[in-house]
Amino acid sequence: MKRRSIATIAATAAMVVGLGACSSSSSSTPTTGPGKLVGVFKITAGSCTAATTSGSYFRMVAAGGTTAKGPFIANSDSTCATNSYSPLSPGTDGGLITGSYQTQPIPPMDATKNGLAAKIIQPVKFFAVNFALSSNPTDPQSGIAVPVPSVTASASNKLSAVLSALSVAWNGQQFNQGSPKPDGSHPGNTVDATGTYNPSTGAYTLDWSSQIVGGPFNGFTGVWHLEGTFTKK
Amino acid sequence: MIEIMGNRSEATGWNRRWPLIVGLVVGLGLIAAPLAFQMFTRAPKGGTMITAFKPYMTEKTISDFQKDLGTIGVAVTEAKTQVSPQFEARTGLSAPPAAYQALLEQWPTINKDMSGMLSTMQSDIGDYQAVVALPPFPLFPWFFVAPGVFLVGISSWGLLRRSRGGSPRAPLIALVVLGVGILAAPAIFQMFTRAPKGGQMIDDFASLMTPAKVGTVQGYFLVLADGEGTLRNQVVPGIEHTTGSTAEQLASALPSITGFSARWPAISSTMAPMIGAMSDNLGNYAAVKAMPPFPMFPWFFAIPGVIVISTSAAGLVLARHRSPAADVASESSDPQLSGQPDSNPTNDEEKR
């Protein structure tokens, strides 16, 4: 009887140790299977050479243009030779978090109307004024409640995402830059985020475009490219 | 003889009813007008537009904008005279950047067009204030519906009384009072002076509030923004590099260009929201434009008011000056107006 008890305790302890080991290993490595990826999509900073742009970046298509052919708006504050590319740098959270919001501060802009949110990316100078990216439970532009950012990996390691909560603050204005839009629509050039994912390394890419609805850039389209490494929460 | 008296009685009945029927018809017309002109959806949009333009329809804002155009203008002149000659040698750049060229070439057009827009807005500040002083736009349809409902109610009450043999005197008096109220409303709200001003502003804004115009102004913004950025990030640093000047020395040598760059964030942060206000209110402007012309609005009250007053008053007067034959013929149906005690037991029964 005593031996049986000792065996039971030992088996239970082994199970606990085993589960603990499984748990600790899953928190440090990327997901290996399909499903929702909840964690941080760490951003590899964009960099420019004379000829190419690599890493994460933002572009803007003029009203009436297309994401494939442009015309793309030149950002004279870009450090890229092709200054329609604005390179993005990781923010204080390292990148885009799924499963929770990365809200903008209050107030979202400083006295000179520079956007201040710096969790996802560092604010980017655009026509002399910084724009800032955030994700918020209520879209600041439309006032519509939006779901938390989510990214799902398929069995073939393709990514799809719901990024309605993404918003840009710039120059006293708020622009929803997610897809689908807060009301669920896909106006104009708005295309849901898709990408690739390597489960063994966590390397990912995410691309989406979001046509601006309302405001001074009504009809213009933000084109976003994020790449980096996913880290599970 | 009996037949003749019967016809007179019918005629007198009609004479007593027609002011009430007119009141009923005018009331129904007032109720129907906002529906016919889709005021319930359009008027609030007008209110939204008026609110959106509030920051820009002031002398100070427009004056600041005009000063900003001046700031850009002198910077462009300085670039043309101080930088463009021997551009490559002065800046060390192989050629003038496209954005720099675009700013210099397009500035005269931008300046002329933007100045014209600001002049239009400036001339409409008084008109705008007159519109703001009107009752809130979302209430507009209710200014029709509310008196309309009262007219219908009072007229129906009078017709019901008549059908039961009662006197229309009280309903007619009520209609006269209501008619005076309807007639006075435009005067109380100074609609005769304010509404035409609103109409003038709406007409003036027609040239500003089109998708094409918004697209053009968006383009101006991009030319200015890209031009300023190119001056700040390429041209001025190039001159700094080739001449070995410090930033302070350059600011002294090119005060207008450096002044433009220093001022640009403020210009941008005012200009961008204004373009946004224009863009966001295209639909609202179209809704207001689709409503009846503003100068007609006071008449929408004055004319019904006059009709109701005149017909109701006429009804009262006619009732007092009826012929004795008509009185005899209708005595049984209207004891109050004839001033005789009601001898008809049926009427007593009805009144009870």
HADDOCK unambig.tbl for C-alpha pairs under 7 A between the chains (distance, minus, plus):
assign (segid A and resid 74 and name CA) (segid B and resid 226 and name CA) 6.94 0.50 0.50
assign (segid A and resid 75 and name CA) (segid B and resid 226 and name CA) 6.68 0.50 0.50
assign (segid A and resid 76 and name CA) (segid B and resid 226 and name CA) 5.51 0.50 0.50
assign (segid A and resid 76 and name CA) (segid B and resid 229 and name CA) 4.86 0.50 0.50
assign (segid A and resid 76 and name CA) (segid B and resid 230 and name CA) 5.67 0.50 0.50
assign (segid A and resid 77 and name CA) (segid B and resid 229 and name CA) 6.21 0.50 0.50
assign (segid A and resid 77 and name CA) (segid B and resid 233 and name CA) 6.99 0.50 0.50
assign (segid A and resid 112 and name CA) (segid B and resid 265 and name CA) 6.86 0.50 0.50
assign (segid A and resid 112 and name CA) (segid B and resid 266 and name CA) 6.96 0.50 0.50
assign (segid A and resid 113 and name CA) (segid B and resid 269 and name CA) 6.76 0.50 0.50
assign (segid A and resid 127 and name CA) (segid B and resid 225 and name CA) 5.52 0.50 0.50
assign (segid A and resid 127 and name CA) (segid B and resid 226 and name CA) 6.64 0.50 0.50
assign (segid A and resid 127 and name CA) (segid B and resid 229 and name CA) 6.33 0.50 0.50
assign (segid A and resid 128 and name CA) (segid B and resid 229 and name CA) 6.82 0.50 0.50
assign (segid A and resid 128 and name CA) (segid B and resid 265 and name CA) 6.21 0.50 0.50
assign (segid A and resid 129 and name CA) (segid B and resid 265 and name CA) 6.42 0.50 0.50
assign (segid A and resid 171 and name CA) (segid B and resid 269 and name CA) 5.21 0.50 0.50
assign (segid A and resid 172 and name CA) (segid B and resid 269 and name CA) 6.46 0.50 0.50
assign (segid A and resid 214 and name CA) (segid B and resid 276 and name CA) 6.72 0.50 0.50
assign (segid A and resid 214 and name CA) (segid B and resid 279 and name CA) 6.58 0.50 0.50
assign (segid A and resid 214 and name CA) (segid B and resid 280 and name CA) 5.40 0.50 0.50
assign (segid A and resid 215 and name CA) (segid B and resid 273 and name CA) 6.89 0.50 0.50
assign (segid A and resid 215 and name CA) (segid B and resid 275 and name CA) 6.99 0.50 0.50
assign (segid A and resid 215 and name CA) (segid B and resid 276 and name CA) 3.66 0.50 0.50
assign (segid A and resid 215 and name CA) (segid B and resid 277 and name CA) 6.67 0.50 0.50
assign (segid A and resid 215 and name CA) (segid B and resid 279 and name CA) 6.21 0.50 0.50
assign (segid A and resid 215 and name CA) (segid B and resid 280 and name CA) 6.01 0.50 0.50
assign (segid A and resid 216 and name CA) (segid B and resid 218 and name CA) 6.87 0.50 0.50
assign (segid A and resid 216 and name CA) (segid B and resid 272 and name CA) 5.40 0.50 0.50
assign (segid A and resid 216 and name CA) (segid B and resid 273 and name CA) 6.18 0.50 0.50
assign (segid A and resid 216 and name CA) (segid B and resid 275 and name CA) 4.77 0.50 0.50
assign (segid A and resid 216 and name CA) (segid B and resid 276 and name CA) 3.73 0.50 0.50
assign (segid A and resid 216 and name CA) (segid B and resid 279 and name CA) 6.58 0.50 0.50
assign (segid A and resid 218 and name CA) (segid B and resid 279 and name CA) 6.90 0.50 0.50
